[in-house]
């Protein structure tokens, strides 16, 4: 069945990734059904059953994403990121639908000295990562046709993210301290959306890693943002251990994206260009 003939449902379709994905699909001739709070609650079994009914493709962008909040709201994080995803998988199997589920680099502990590949054993170090890993496993156990797409360091117009937080802080402070020991790939949700759209045609199964090409520290990323926006502030490097936060963060979030690259029609773009385009829109 062609993608155009398939009912596509985006869960969490008004969030940072979901909203960009809905726009990407619409601009390219698809008409996805977009569901999100308050009308749709992924933890509500009846809402989920209605969402999956007659769907051929389900893209799950719905998630509890407050990393620090998950430490004190572990039960809620598990209901959204794990229990609901498992239920989605069971319903999708019954409907013979394909699920693309969005996951995270936080399933890893960040202690590897190289970029992570899909077969590396997960070992999350905070409750958010544990809830997301549980969701991956419950989805796989459901027996539905599925693809788990892990993404990292995402930013977009519709959500709270490192870029928007940094620019807000820069308005109030002339001196910012940013960690230089967390390394990854800043990844625009617009770029993730393009990749997901390409995956819809062949509907691969298994786990894929996607991030913009190249790696950078949070400090170097902050310097890039400040320079491009010509902000008159100082950015100083510091270490993750200098900050007290409820949730631990992985230091290495680098992904090896060679597996998904073979499924895409164009090379994955280096992180600088999408970030510069995003900054021009701010």
Backbone as JSON, one array per atom type, in Angstrom:
{
  "sequence": "XXXXXXXXXXXXXXXXXXXXXXXXXXXXXXXXXXXXXXXXXXXXXXXXXXXXXXXXXXXXXXXXXXXXXXXXXXXXXXXXXXXXXXXXXXXXXXXXXXXXXXXXXXXXXXXXXXXXXXXXXXXXXXXXXXXXXXXXXXXXXXXXXXXXXXXXXXXXXXXXXXXXXXXXXXXXXXXXXXXXXXXXXXXXXXXXXXXXXXXXXXXXXXXXXXXXXXXXXXXXXXXXXXXXXXXXXXXXXXXXXXXXXXXXXXXXXXXXXXXXXXXXXXXXXXXXXXXXXXXXXX",
  "N": [[0.84, -1.19, 0.0], [0.58, 2.2, -0.88], [2.07, 5.16, 0.57], [0.44, 7.41, 0.37], [-2.07, 6.33, 0.36], [-2.54, 5.51, 2.86], [-3.67, 5.76, 6.2], [-2.27, 8.04, 8.25], [-1.19, 8.61, 11.49], [-0.2, 10.98, 13.84], [0.99, 10.95, 16.98], [1.16, 13.09, 19.75], [1.32, 15.35, 18.25], [1.43, 18.12, 18.4], [3.65, 18.91, 19.7], [7.2, 19.65, 19.96], [8.69, 18.12, 18.01], [6.55, 16.75, 16.77], [4.9, 18.78, 15.67], [6.52, 19.95, 13.68], [6.85, 17.7, 12.09], [4.24, 17.22, 11.22], [3.86, 19.46, 9.58], [5.86, 18.99, 7.64], [4.91, 16.59, 6.46], [2.43, 17.46, 5.43], [3.2, 19.46, 3.6], [4.35, 17.86, 1.71], [2.35, 16.48, 0.53], [0.87, 14.66, 2.07], [-1.74, 13.88, 4.42], [-1.78, 13.89, 7.52], [-3.32, 12.61, 10.53], [-3.47, 14.52, 13.34], [-2.81, 14.28, 16.7], [-3.09, 15.27, 20.12], [-2.64, 16.43, 23.52], [-5.17, 18.69, 24.77], [-7.15, 17.01, 23.84], [-6.4, 14.43, 23.18], [-5.0, 11.82, 25.03], [-2.26, 9.95, 25.58], [-1.99, 8.1, 27.61], [-4.51, 7.27, 28.13], [-6.49, 4.58, 27.65], [-8.75, 4.25, 26.0], [-8.67, 6.53, 24.35], [-6.33, 5.91, 22.99], [-7.03, 3.55, 21.67], [-9.0, 4.49, 19.87], [-7.4, 6.18, 18.36], [-5.65, 4.47, 17.03], [-7.33, 2.92, 15.49], [-8.05, 1.9, 12.26], [-5.68, 2.98, 11.34], [-2.73, 3.01, 9.33], [-0.13, 3.75, 9.57], [1.56, 4.76, 12.42], [2.96, 7.36, 14.14], [4.8, 7.95, 16.88], [5.3, 10.62, 18.75], [4.7, 11.47, 21.2], [5.55, 12.1, 24.55], [6.88, 12.05, 27.91], [9.03, 14.47, 28.78], [10.49, 15.91, 30.62], [13.4, 15.91, 32.0], [14.67, 16.3, 34.56], [12.36, 16.47, 36.09], [11.35, 13.91, 35.94], [12.64, 12.48, 37.87], [11.3, 12.9, 40.27], [8.77, 12.42, 39.45], [8.48, 9.77, 38.61], [6.63, 7.71, 38.25], [4.63, 8.84, 36.62], [6.2, 9.45, 34.36], [6.84, 6.85, 33.57], [4.31, 5.85, 32.94], [3.64, 7.37, 30.67], [5.9, 7.15, 28.91], [6.49, 4.46, 28.78], [4.48, 2.4, 29.64], [2.2, 3.25, 28.13], [3.27, 3.12, 25.57], [3.78, 0.42, 25.26], [1.11, -0.5, 25.27], [0.22, 0.78, 22.97], [1.73, -0.65, 21.08], [0.54, -3.23, 21.23], [-2.08, -2.69, 20.33], [-1.46, -1.76, 17.77], [-0.37, -4.05, 16.63], [-2.65, -5.66, 16.53], [-4.11, -4.21, 14.7], [-2.55, -4.41, 12.51], [-0.75, -2.35, 11.94], [2.03, -0.16, 11.24], [4.47, 1.09, 13.41], [6.28, 4.0, 14.15], [8.41, 4.88, 16.55], [9.6, 7.42, 18.63], [12.62, 7.75, 20.3], [15.47, 8.16, 22.5], [18.83, 9.46, 23.14], [19.34, 9.2, 25.79], [19.01, 6.64, 26.68], [21.44, 5.52, 26.94], [24.48, 5.39, 28.95], [26.46, 7.21, 28.47], [29.16, 6.76, 28.78], [30.79, 5.63, 26.9], [33.65, 5.65, 24.71], [33.36, 6.26, 22.1], [31.19, 6.99, 19.24], [27.78, 5.97, 19.65], [26.37, 2.94, 18.46], [23.5, 1.19, 17.1], [23.38, -1.35, 18.22], [24.68, -1.27, 20.62], [24.72, -1.95, 24.12], [22.09, -0.66, 26.1], [22.11, 1.56, 28.97], [20.69, 3.32, 30.98], [21.03, 6.3, 33.03], [19.33, 7.85, 34.46], [15.91, 8.52, 35.55], [14.24, 9.35, 33.47], [15.58, 8.33, 31.15], [15.43, 5.62, 31.8], [12.68, 5.18, 31.71], [12.16, 5.66, 29.01], [13.69, 3.63, 27.8], [12.34, 1.41, 28.8], [9.95, 1.74, 27.42], [10.8, 1.3, 24.76], [11.41, -1.43, 24.95], [8.97, -2.63, 25.72], [7.46, -2.03, 23.47], [8.79, -3.55, 21.53], [8.29, -6.09, 22.58], [5.59, -6.3, 22.15], [5.14, -7.26, 19.64], [4.38, -5.93, 17.34], [4.81, -4.47, 14.04], [7.51, -2.38, 13.83], [9.56, 0.61, 14.17], [12.17, 1.98, 15.97], [13.24, 5.13, 16.55], [15.94, 6.72, 17.61], [16.8, 9.88, 18.81], [18.71, 12.93, 19.39], [19.67, 15.79, 21.37], [17.72, 17.64, 20.43], [16.09, 20.46, 18.91], [13.61, 22.97, 18.33], [10.96, 25.05, 16.98], [8.61, 24.85, 18.45], [8.99, 24.09, 21.09], [10.49, 23.74, 24.41], [13.89, 24.0, 24.73], [17.5, 23.51, 24.52], [18.52, 25.62, 22.93], [16.52, 27.64, 22.95], [16.34, 28.07, 25.71], [18.91, 28.99, 26.28], [19.05, 31.41, 24.81], [17.07, 32.85, 26.11], [18.16, 33.05, 28.7], [20.37, 34.56, 28.09], [19.35, 37.06, 27.7], [18.97, 38.04, 30.21], [21.32, 37.69, 31.65], [24.75, 38.6, 31.56], [26.84, 36.96, 31.64], [27.46, 33.64, 31.08], [27.67, 30.28, 32.13], [28.57, 27.27, 30.69], [28.46, 23.78, 30.16], [31.33, 21.94, 29.16], [31.9, 19.31, 28.89], [29.92, 17.63, 28.0], [29.06, 16.04, 25.09], [27.73, 16.01, 21.82], [25.33, 15.99, 19.11], [23.79, 18.75, 17.9], [20.47, 18.83, 16.86], [18.06, 19.63, 14.61], [14.51, 19.6, 14.81], [13.17, 19.85, 12.45], [14.92, 18.63, 10.65], [14.89, 16.01, 11.62], [12.25, 15.43, 11.03], [12.27, 15.41, 8.22], [13.8, 13.11, 7.78], [12.18, 11.14, 8.97], [9.96, 11.29, 7.24], [11.07, 10.23, 4.9], [11.43, 7.61, 5.72], [8.89, 6.59, 5.77], [8.07, 5.45, 3.38], [9.33, 2.91, 2.94], [9.15, 1.76, 5.43], [10.98, 0.67, 7.57], [12.18, -1.79, 9.96], [13.16, -2.23, 13.4], [15.92, -0.7, 15.24], [17.02, 2.64, 14.87], [19.48, 5.22, 14.67], [19.43, 8.74, 14.67], [20.89, 11.83, 14.01], [22.14, 15.16, 13.51], [25.05, 15.62, 11.41], [28.45, 15.48, 12.59], [30.07, 16.57, 15.66], [29.87, 18.27, 18.85], [30.59, 20.18, 21.79], [28.43, 21.18, 24.53], [29.19, 23.69, 25.4], [30.66, 24.69, 23.18], [28.6, 24.72, 21.34], [26.96, 26.66, 22.51], [28.64, 28.91, 22.26], [28.65, 29.13, 19.48], [25.95, 29.82, 19.0], [25.72, 32.27, 20.38], [27.62, 33.8, 18.97], [26.52, 33.81, 16.36], [24.16, 35.18, 16.79], [25.12, 37.57, 17.52], [25.42, 38.38, 20.23], [26.12, 40.3, 23.09], [27.58, 38.96, 25.27], [29.42, 37.02, 27.7], [30.6, 33.71, 27.47], [31.43, 31.06, 29.42], [33.39, 28.12, 29.95], [32.52, 25.15, 31.82], [32.19, 22.33, 34.09], [30.07, 19.39, 34.09], [29.77, 18.41, 36.66], [29.85, 20.72, 38.14], [27.32, 21.68, 38.37], [24.37, 21.24, 40.25], [21.89, 18.97, 39.82], [18.73, 17.25, 39.69], [18.69, 14.98, 37.99], [21.07, 12.81, 36.51], [23.26, 13.37, 33.71], [24.17, 11.99, 30.54], [27.53, 12.06, 29.4], [28.64, 11.54, 26.91], [26.91, 11.76, 24.05], [27.09, 11.06, 21.47], [26.11, 9.81, 18.28], [26.43, 7.11, 15.99], [25.44, 7.31, 12.8], [25.37, 5.8, 10.51], [23.8, 3.63, 9.78], [21.1, 4.54, 9.38], [21.68, 6.41, 7.45], [22.06, 4.95, 5.11], [19.5, 4.51, 4.34], [18.5, 6.89, 3.56], [18.0, 9.47, 1.09], [19.71, 11.59, 0.73], [22.85, 12.97, 1.93], [23.28, 13.23, 5.48], [23.02, 16.37, 6.97], [25.6, 18.6, 8.17], [25.71, 19.83, 11.55], [25.87, 22.62, 11.86], [24.64, 24.2, 9.78], [21.72, 23.74, 9.79], [21.22, 24.73, 12.38], [22.0, 27.39, 12.19], [20.09, 28.3, 10.35], [17.8, 28.0, 11.91], [18.32, 29.84, 13.96], [18.16, 32.23, 12.56], [15.47, 32.49, 12.31], [14.6, 33.12, 14.82]],
  "CA": [[0.0, 0.0, 0.0], [1.36, 3.44, -0.97], [1.93, 6.04, 1.74], [-0.68, 8.32, 0.13], [-3.31, 5.6, 0.58], [-2.49, 5.01, 4.22], [-4.02, 6.71, 7.25], [-1.1, 8.31, 9.09], [-1.55, 9.27, 12.74], [0.94, 11.49, 14.61], [0.67, 11.13, 18.39], [2.02, 14.18, 20.22], [1.52, 16.12, 17.02], [1.58, 19.57, 18.6], [4.9, 19.14, 20.4], [8.31, 20.21, 19.19], [8.92, 17.31, 16.82], [5.29, 16.42, 16.11], [4.38, 19.9, 14.88], [7.35, 20.05, 12.48], [6.58, 16.53, 11.27], [2.94, 17.44, 10.58], [4.08, 20.42, 8.5], [6.63, 18.31, 6.59], [4.02, 15.65, 5.76], [1.42, 18.22, 4.7], [3.84, 20.11, 2.46], [4.74, 16.85, 0.73], [1.19, 15.83, -0.05], [0.18, 13.75, 2.97], [-2.67, 14.53, 5.34], [-1.78, 13.1, 8.75], [-4.2, 12.92, 11.65], [-2.6, 15.05, 14.39], [-3.47, 14.13, 18.0], [-2.29, 15.7, 21.26], [-3.39, 16.98, 24.64], [-5.96, 17.96, 25.77], [-8.15, 16.12, 23.24], [-5.87, 13.06, 23.15], [-4.06, 11.49, 26.1], [-1.7, 8.63, 25.23], [-2.15, 7.18, 28.73], [-5.91, 6.87, 28.17], [-6.61, 3.4, 26.78], [-9.79, 4.45, 24.99], [-8.12, 7.49, 23.39], [-5.34, 5.22, 22.17], [-7.75, 2.61, 20.8], [-9.62, 5.26, 18.79], [-6.33, 6.74, 17.51], [-5.06, 3.41, 16.22], [-8.34, 2.34, 14.61], [-7.93, 2.18, 10.81], [-4.39, 3.6, 10.99], [-1.73, 2.14, 8.72], [1.15, 4.22, 10.09], [1.43, 5.55, 13.65], [4.24, 7.96, 14.53], [4.63, 8.35, 18.28], [6.16, 11.69, 19.26], [4.22, 11.82, 22.54], [6.51, 11.66, 25.57], [7.2, 12.86, 29.08], [10.4, 14.84, 28.42], [11.13, 16.7, 31.68], [14.42, 14.99, 32.5], [14.78, 16.45, 36.0], [11.05, 16.19, 36.7], [11.11, 12.47, 35.99], [13.2, 11.92, 39.11], [10.25, 12.97, 41.3], [7.51, 11.96, 38.85], [8.87, 8.56, 37.89], [5.43, 6.93, 37.9], [4.02, 9.49, 35.46], [7.11, 9.25, 33.23], [6.71, 5.46, 33.14], [2.99, 5.68, 32.3], [3.66, 7.99, 29.34], [7.02, 6.72, 28.07], [6.64, 3.0, 28.73], [3.21, 1.66, 29.68], [1.36, 3.64, 26.98], [3.94, 2.67, 24.35], [3.48, -1.01, 25.18], [-0.29, -0.64, 24.87], [0.19, 1.18, 21.56], [2.24, -1.77, 20.29], [-0.46, -4.3, 21.19], [-3.16, -2.24, 19.45], [-0.92, -1.7, 16.41], [-0.27, -5.44, 16.14], [-4.01, -6.11, 16.21], [-4.56, -3.46, 13.51], [-1.52, -4.6, 11.49], [-0.2, -1.03, 11.62], [3.47, 0.04, 11.49], [4.71, 2.16, 14.38], [7.58, 4.63, 14.3], [8.43, 5.42, 17.92], [10.76, 8.29, 18.84], [13.29, 7.54, 21.58], [16.45, 9.15, 22.93], [20.2, 9.09, 23.51], [19.4, 9.0, 27.24], [19.0, 5.21, 27.03], [22.84, 5.17, 27.17], [25.07, 6.04, 30.13], [27.38, 8.26, 28.04], [30.54, 6.46, 29.19], [31.54, 5.09, 25.78], [34.64, 6.57, 24.15], [33.09, 6.36, 20.67], [29.75, 7.17, 18.97], [26.95, 4.79, 19.91], [25.65, 2.26, 17.39], [22.21, 0.68, 17.55], [23.51, -2.62, 18.94], [25.32, -1.06, 21.92], [23.78, -2.21, 25.22], [21.65, 0.53, 26.83], [22.33, 1.58, 30.41], [20.3, 4.68, 31.36], [21.5, 6.73, 34.35], [18.3, 8.65, 35.12], [14.58, 7.94, 35.43], [13.74, 9.61, 32.12], [16.17, 7.34, 30.26], [14.9, 4.29, 32.14], [11.3, 5.08, 31.21], [12.21, 5.56, 27.54], [14.17, 2.29, 27.46], [11.23, 0.48, 29.07], [9.02, 1.88, 26.3], [11.38, 0.58, 23.62], [11.33, -2.89, 25.17], [7.57, -3.03, 25.68], [7.04, -1.96, 22.08], [9.34, -4.73, 20.86], [7.61, -7.28, 23.11], [4.2, -6.34, 21.68], [5.09, -8.03, 18.4], [3.93, -5.14, 16.19], [5.85, -3.99, 13.12], [7.88, -1.08, 14.4], [10.9, 1.17, 14.06], [12.5, 2.88, 17.06], [14.16, 6.15, 16.06], [16.56, 7.47, 18.69], [17.31, 11.19, 18.42], [19.46, 13.58, 20.48], [19.92, 17.24, 21.39], [16.79, 18.24, 19.48], [15.58, 21.81, 19.14], [12.62, 23.35, 17.34], [10.23, 26.28, 17.29], [7.43, 24.64, 19.28], [9.27, 23.49, 22.38], [11.54, 24.23, 25.3], [15.09, 23.25, 24.39], [18.75, 24.18, 24.89], [18.68, 26.87, 22.18], [15.6, 28.66, 23.45], [16.71, 28.39, 27.09], [20.14, 29.79, 26.26], [18.76, 32.76, 24.33], [16.32, 33.53, 27.17], [19.11, 33.37, 29.78], [21.29, 35.6, 27.62], [18.69, 38.36, 27.82], [19.02, 38.48, 31.59], [22.68, 37.58, 32.19], [25.85, 38.94, 30.66], [27.85, 35.91, 31.8], [26.85, 32.31, 31.12], [28.54, 29.12, 32.25], [28.0, 26.15, 29.94], [29.32, 22.61, 30.32], [32.12, 21.58, 27.98], [32.19, 17.88, 28.91], [28.83, 16.9, 27.35], [29.31, 16.13, 23.65], [26.7, 15.37, 20.99], [25.03, 16.62, 17.82], [22.57, 19.55, 17.87], [19.66, 18.26, 15.78], [16.8, 20.34, 14.42], [13.36, 18.72, 14.6], [12.87, 19.91, 11.01], [15.74, 17.61, 10.0], [14.33, 14.72, 12.04], [11.0, 15.26, 10.29], [12.61, 15.01, 6.85], [14.26, 11.73, 7.83], [11.0, 10.3, 9.21], [9.16, 11.26, 6.02], [11.69, 9.29, 3.97], [11.26, 6.25, 6.23], [7.5, 6.16, 5.63], [7.86, 4.69, 2.15], [9.76, 1.52, 3.08], [8.77, 1.32, 6.77], [11.96, -0.27, 8.1], [11.94, -2.28, 11.32], [14.35, -2.26, 14.24], [16.36, 0.54, 15.87], [17.85, 3.54, 14.06], [19.96, 6.44, 15.31], [19.49, 9.9, 13.79], [21.33, 13.14, 14.53], [22.91, 15.91, 12.53], [26.44, 15.17, 11.29], [29.42, 16.22, 13.38], [29.9, 16.58, 17.12], [30.25, 19.53, 19.48], [30.22, 20.23, 23.21], [27.38, 22.16, 24.83], [29.86, 24.99, 25.46], [30.94, 25.12, 21.8], [27.3, 25.02, 20.75], [26.55, 27.96, 23.05], [29.47, 29.93, 21.62], [28.15, 29.26, 18.1], [24.68, 30.54, 19.06], [26.0, 33.66, 20.79], [28.31, 34.47, 17.87], [25.61, 34.01, 15.22], [23.16, 36.18, 17.16], [25.86, 38.79, 17.89], [25.05, 38.73, 21.6], [27.22, 40.89, 23.84], [27.71, 38.28, 26.56], [30.54, 36.09, 27.81], [30.26, 32.32, 27.72], [32.59, 30.42, 30.05], [33.23, 26.66, 30.09], [32.55, 24.54, 33.15], [31.98, 20.89, 34.06], [28.75, 18.93, 34.51], [29.79, 18.28, 38.11], [29.71, 22.03, 38.78], [25.9, 21.96, 38.52], [23.56, 20.29, 40.99], [20.59, 18.75, 39.18], [18.15, 15.99, 40.15], [18.97, 13.86, 37.08], [22.4, 12.73, 35.89], [23.27, 13.49, 32.26], [25.27, 11.29, 29.86], [28.53, 12.99, 28.86], [28.8, 11.24, 25.49], [25.64, 11.5, 23.36], [27.36, 10.93, 20.03], [25.51, 8.69, 17.55], [26.86, 6.67, 14.67], [24.2, 7.32, 12.01], [25.62, 5.17, 9.21], [22.71, 2.7, 9.44], [19.98, 5.27, 8.79], [22.16, 7.11, 6.25], [21.87, 4.07, 3.96], [18.08, 4.53, 3.98], [18.14, 8.26, 3.18], [18.38, 9.79, -0.28], [20.74, 12.62, 0.74], [23.72, 12.92, 3.12], [22.84, 13.98, 6.66], [23.7, 17.67, 6.97], [26.36, 18.99, 9.36], [24.83, 20.49, 12.52], [25.94, 24.09, 11.87], [23.73, 24.86, 8.84], [20.34, 23.79, 10.31], [21.15, 25.59, 13.56], [22.05, 28.78, 11.72], [18.77, 28.6, 9.77], [16.87, 28.14, 13.03], [18.62, 31.1, 14.66], [17.68, 33.34, 11.74], [14.01, 32.59, 12.5], [14.28, 33.57, 16.18]],
  "C": [[0.88, 1.25, 0.0], [1.1, 4.29, 0.27], [0.7, 6.92, 1.59], [-2.02, 7.66, 0.41], [-3.47, 5.12, 2.01], [-2.86, 6.11, 5.21], [-2.83, 6.84, 8.2], [-1.55, 9.1, 10.31], [-0.27, 9.7, 13.45], [0.47, 11.73, 16.04], [1.66, 12.13, 18.97], [2.3, 15.14, 19.09], [1.6, 17.61, 17.18], [2.84, 19.9, 19.39], [5.99, 19.61, 19.46], [8.56, 19.43, 17.91], [7.63, 17.08, 16.06], [4.77, 17.53, 15.22], [5.2, 20.08, 13.59], [7.08, 18.88, 11.53], [5.25, 16.69, 10.53], [3.07, 18.4, 9.4], [4.82, 19.76, 7.34], [5.74, 17.38, 5.78], [3.02, 16.4, 4.89], [2.01, 18.87, 3.45], [4.2, 19.12, 1.35], [3.57, 15.98, 0.29], [0.46, 14.83, 0.82], [-0.72, 14.54, 3.91], [-2.76, 13.73, 6.63], [-2.87, 13.55, 9.72], [-3.3, 13.31, 12.82], [-3.35, 15.01, 15.73], [-2.53, 14.55, 19.13], [-3.23, 16.16, 22.37], [-4.02, 18.31, 24.26], [-6.94, 16.96, 25.17], [-7.72, 14.66, 23.25], [-4.84, 12.89, 24.24], [-3.55, 10.08, 25.85], [-1.83, 7.63, 26.37], [-3.59, 6.7, 28.9], [-6.14, 5.76, 27.16], [-7.64, 3.59, 25.68], [-9.34, 5.46, 23.93], [-7.16, 6.79, 22.44], [-6.02, 4.25, 21.2], [-8.38, 3.33, 19.62], [-8.56, 5.79, 17.83], [-5.79, 5.69, 16.55], [-6.04, 2.83, 15.21], [-8.17, 2.84, 13.18], [-6.62, 2.85, 10.42], [-3.48, 2.56, 10.33], [-0.34, 2.46, 9.23], [0.88, 5.08, 11.32], [2.81, 6.06, 14.03], [4.07, 8.52, 15.93], [5.7, 9.35, 18.71], [5.75, 12.08, 20.67], [5.2, 11.27, 23.58], [6.49, 12.6, 26.76], [8.68, 13.19, 28.94], [11.11, 15.68, 29.47], [12.13, 15.81, 32.4], [14.56, 15.08, 34.02], [13.47, 16.1, 36.7], [10.78, 14.71, 36.84], [11.67, 11.82, 37.25], [12.16, 11.9, 40.23], [8.89, 12.51, 40.77], [7.76, 10.69, 38.02], [7.66, 7.75, 37.42], [4.75, 7.52, 36.66], [4.89, 9.29, 34.22], [6.97, 7.83, 32.68], [5.37, 5.24, 32.43], [3.01, 6.2, 30.87], [4.68, 7.32, 28.42], [7.14, 5.21, 27.91], [5.3, 2.29, 28.61], [2.34, 1.97, 28.45], [1.96, 3.14, 25.66], [3.73, 1.17, 24.16], [2.06, -1.27, 24.72], [-0.46, -0.26, 23.4], [0.65, 0.02, 20.67], [1.24, -2.89, 20.15], [-1.59, -3.93, 20.23], [-2.71, -2.19, 18.0], [-0.79, -3.09, 15.82], [-1.64, -5.95, 15.72], [-4.54, -5.45, 14.94], [-3.63, -3.67, 12.31], [-0.98, -3.26, 11.0], [1.3, -1.02, 11.94], [3.65, 1.24, 12.39], [6.13, 2.68, 14.25], [7.56, 5.34, 15.65], [9.72, 6.2, 18.14], [11.32, 8.07, 20.24], [14.49, 8.49, 21.68], [17.83, 8.58, 23.18], [20.33, 8.79, 24.99], [19.22, 7.53, 27.64], [20.43, 4.71, 27.28], [23.4, 5.93, 28.37], [26.09, 7.12, 29.77], [28.83, 8.0, 28.39], [31.39, 5.89, 28.06], [32.53, 6.13, 25.26], [34.48, 6.71, 22.64], [31.6, 6.62, 20.46], [28.99, 5.86, 19.15], [26.32, 4.26, 18.63], [24.41, 1.6, 17.99], [22.31, -0.59, 18.39], [24.23, -2.47, 20.28], [24.3, -1.29, 23.04], [23.39, -0.93, 25.95], [21.96, 0.41, 28.31], [21.99, 2.98, 30.92], [20.69, 5.02, 32.79], [20.52, 7.68, 35.03], [16.93, 8.05, 34.82], [13.97, 8.19, 34.05], [14.27, 8.56, 31.15], [15.64, 5.95, 30.53], [13.48, 4.12, 31.62], [11.27, 4.95, 29.69], [12.7, 4.18, 27.1], [13.08, 1.25, 27.71], [10.2, 0.54, 27.95], [9.51, 1.16, 25.06], [11.15, -0.93, 23.76], [9.89, -3.39, 25.15], [7.03, -3.0, 24.26], [7.53, -3.19, 21.32], [8.61, -5.99, 21.3], [6.18, -7.41, 22.59], [4.05, -7.14, 20.39], [4.6, -7.25, 17.19], [5.1, -4.83, 15.27], [6.22, -2.58, 13.57], [9.31, -0.71, 14.06], [11.08, 2.13, 15.24], [13.57, 3.85, 16.55], [14.68, 6.94, 17.26], [17.13, 8.78, 18.15], [17.99, 11.84, 19.61], [19.53, 15.09, 20.28], [19.0, 17.99, 20.42], [16.37, 19.65, 19.9], [14.6, 22.13, 18.01], [11.82, 24.54, 17.84], [9.13, 26.07, 18.34], [7.72, 24.11, 20.67], [10.35, 24.18, 23.17], [12.79, 23.38, 25.08], [16.33, 24.09, 24.72], [18.89, 25.54, 24.2], [17.79, 27.96, 22.75], [15.92, 29.05, 24.89], [17.94, 29.28, 27.13], [19.85, 31.22, 25.85], [17.95, 33.54, 25.37], [17.24, 33.94, 28.31], [20.02, 34.53, 29.36], [20.68, 36.99, 27.69], [18.81, 38.94, 29.22], [20.43, 38.52, 32.17], [23.72, 37.94, 31.13], [26.99, 37.92, 30.74], [27.14, 34.57, 31.95], [27.92, 31.25, 31.28], [27.84, 27.94, 31.59], [28.98, 24.98, 29.98], [30.06, 22.28, 29.02], [32.47, 20.09, 27.95], [31.02, 17.01, 28.46], [28.94, 17.13, 25.86], [28.22, 15.38, 22.88], [26.53, 16.13, 19.7], [23.74, 17.42, 17.92], [21.74, 19.16, 16.65], [18.31, 18.96, 15.71], [15.66, 19.35, 14.18], [12.88, 18.77, 13.14], [13.66, 18.84, 10.27], [15.28, 16.2, 10.37], [13.07, 14.41, 11.23], [11.26, 14.82, 8.85], [13.02, 13.55, 6.8], [13.07, 10.79, 8.03], [10.16, 10.18, 7.95], [9.74, 10.26, 5.02], [11.49, 7.84, 4.42], [9.85, 5.71, 5.99], [7.3, 5.24, 4.43], [8.18, 3.21, 2.34], [9.47, 0.93, 4.45], [9.74, 0.26, 7.33], [11.59, -0.7, 9.52], [13.25, -2.35, 12.09], [14.67, -0.89, 14.81], [17.25, 1.33, 14.92], [18.28, 4.73, 14.92], [19.96, 7.57, 14.28], [19.93, 11.13, 14.56], [22.02, 13.87, 13.39], [24.36, 15.42, 12.53], [27.36, 16.07, 12.1], [29.08, 16.24, 14.85], [30.44, 17.88, 17.7], [29.89, 19.44, 20.96], [29.1, 21.26, 23.39], [27.99, 23.57, 24.86], [30.12, 25.53, 24.05], [29.65, 25.46, 21.06], [26.8, 26.38, 21.21], [27.34, 29.1, 22.41], [28.99, 30.19, 20.19], [26.87, 30.11, 18.08], [24.91, 32.01, 19.37], [26.67, 34.43, 19.66], [27.36, 34.78, 16.72], [24.56, 35.06, 15.51], [23.78, 37.5, 17.59], [25.47, 39.29, 19.28], [26.28, 39.23, 22.36], [27.3, 40.27, 25.23], [28.94, 37.37, 26.52], [30.03, 34.7, 28.13], [31.52, 31.63, 28.23], [32.35, 28.92, 30.17], [33.24, 26.23, 31.54], [32.28, 23.05, 32.99], [30.58, 20.54, 34.54], [28.66, 18.84, 36.02], [29.66, 19.59, 38.85], [28.25, 22.39, 39.05], [25.23, 20.85, 39.33], [22.21, 20.17, 40.29], [20.06, 17.39, 39.64], [18.56, 14.78, 39.3], [20.39, 13.94, 36.54], [22.26, 12.81, 34.38], [24.41, 12.66, 31.66], [26.24, 12.31, 29.26], [28.73, 12.78, 27.37], [27.44, 10.89, 24.9], [25.85, 11.29, 21.87], [26.73, 9.67, 19.45], [26.31, 8.38, 16.3], [25.59, 6.5, 13.84], [24.36, 6.64, 10.65], [24.48, 4.23, 8.8], [21.55, 3.43, 8.78], [20.41, 6.0, 7.52], [21.94, 6.27, 5.0], [20.42, 4.06, 3.48], [17.62, 5.9, 3.47], [18.7, 8.6, 1.8], [19.49, 10.83, -0.36], [21.61, 12.48, 1.99], [23.11, 13.73, 4.27], [23.69, 15.25, 6.78], [24.47, 17.9, 8.28], [25.49, 19.89, 10.25], [24.79, 22.0, 12.38], [24.86, 24.73, 10.98], [22.28, 24.87, 9.33], [20.2, 24.71, 11.52], [21.18, 27.06, 13.17], [20.71, 29.2, 11.1], [17.74, 28.82, 10.87], [17.07, 29.48, 13.75], [18.13, 32.31, 13.87], [16.16, 33.55, 11.92], [13.64, 33.13, 13.88], [14.03, 35.09, 16.23]]
}
